[in-house]
Amino acid sequence: MSKYLKLNQKGMTLVEIILVFAIVGIMAGSAFLIIGHLRYADTEKAARAIDSALDKLQVETMSKSGSHYLYIYHLGNGCYMKVLSEDLTTFDSSKLDNSGKRLANNTVEIYMDSEDSAHKVDGTTFIKVTYTKALTFDSTNTNVSNIIVKGGPTYKIQLVTDTGKHFLNH
């Protein structure tokens, strides 16, 4: 009787264990691919949002009185942008807060590139862009010549001061 019980005991065979590991491996590989695509999408979305905001800022400057400034900044939970009518010279956390449009989470980095160097936008630095009424970039109040968005890929928004045009390059 004891011999019969031993033959009917169920358990996992080596083949079943290998199949389980293979399935888990395939699922993990798929997850990494999806995460890579999400990071790529976040970077592209942030660059396109900035490019679109520059178009809107240009129209707003043309149609409304006073000056309008586009600020791109970083907080602890990601990158944001906001249009204000105030000319900020230093980072003001009461104005540059999370009520702005969120561009991306912390997997995306934004750099401001002036003629001589590139600086990462962090909790103390910000990008400021404004137009003149002639629809050129106001070189005395705009602190960048290029906006660089890095994540999976890298996007560069080049600002042409004399014409007020901007170009999104991948």
N, C-alpha and C positions, 0 to 999 in steps of 0.2 A: 504494500500500500504506500509506503514512504517513497518508493521508486517512482510511482505514478505521479505523486504530488510534485516531485522535483522536475519532472519532464514538462509539467504544465505551468511552471512559474514563468511569468512574463517579465520582460525587461527591454531595454533599448540595445540594439545591436550597434556595432561600429559603423555600419553603413548609414543607419538612421542619424547618428551623431554627426557624421560628415555632411549629410544632407542639410541638417539644421544649421551647421556652421556656414555652408555655402549660401543658403538663403539669407542668413543674417549679413554675410559679407556683401551680397548683391544689394541688399536694402541700404546698408551703410554707404556704399559707393554711390548709389542714387541720391542719397541725402546730401552728400558733399557736392555733387553736380548741381543740385537745386539751390544750395546755399551760394555757390559761385554765381549762378544766374541772378539770384536776388541782389547780390552785391553789385553786379554789373548794372542791373536795372536801377538801383538806388543812385549810383553815380550818374548815369545818363539822365535820370529824372531831375536830379539836383542841378545839373548843368543846363538843361532845357528850361527849368523854372527860372534860373538866373537870367538866361538869355531873354525869356519872355518878359520878365520884370523890367529889364532895361528898355524894351520896346514900350511898355506901359509908362515907365518913368518919363520917357521922351515925350509921349503924347500928353501926359499930365503937366509937364513943364510948359508945353506949348499952349495948353488950353486954360490953365489956372494961373492966378497971380501968385507971386512969391516963389521961393525956392523949395524944391523937394529933393530929399536925399534918400538914396537906397543904401541901407546898412546890411551887411552880411557879417554874421557873428557866430560864435560858438559858445554853447553852454554845456554843462556837464552831461546832458543827455542827447546832444546832437547839434546840428548846424541850423541856423535860422536866418531869415531875412525880413526886413521891415522897412517901409517907407515912412519917413517923418518929415515934418516941415522945419525941424530944428537942426541946426548945424552943431553936431557934437564933436568936440576935440579930444575928449577922453572917453573911455568906456564907462557908460552910466547904466548900471544894472537895473535901475528903476524904469528906464526907457527901453533898453535892449534886453527884453525878457522873453519868456516862452509864449507870449501872446502874439509874437510874429509868426510868419509862415514857416513851418518846419520843412527844411530841405531834405535832411537825411539824418540817420543815426550816427553813432560814433565810428562806424566802419568807413565813412567817407570823410576825407580831409580836404579842407579848402585852403589854398595859399594865395597870398597877394604878391604879385610880382611887379615891382616897379622897375625902372630902367637898370638898376644895379644889383638887385638881390631879390630872393624869394623868402617870404616869411609866412609861417603857418598862422592861420587865424585861430586864436585860442581865447580864453576867458578874459584876456586883457587887450587884445588887438582886434580890430574890425576893419572891414572894407567899407569905404564910403564913396559913392558915385553920385554925381549930380551933373545936370546939363545947364548950359546957359540958355537965354531966350533965343539965341541964334542956332540952337540945337546942336552945339558942339559940346564936348565934355568940358566942364569947368576945371581947368588944370590946377587952379589954386585950391579947390575944395575936393577934388577927386584924388584919392591917395594911391591909385593903382594904374597900371597900363595893361595888365593881364590878370585874369582871374583863373586860377588853376584848380580843378576839381579832380581829386584822386580817390580812387576806390579800387575796383578791379581794373578797369581801364583809366586813362587820364584824358580829361577834356580841358581845353584851354579856350577861354573867351578873351579875344584880343580887342582892346578898346582903341580906336583910332581918334586921338584927341582933336585933330583939326576938322574932321568931318562929322563926328558924333556917331559914326557907324561902329558896329561891333560884330565880330565874327566868331562863331562857335566851331572849333576844330577838334577833331578826335585824334 
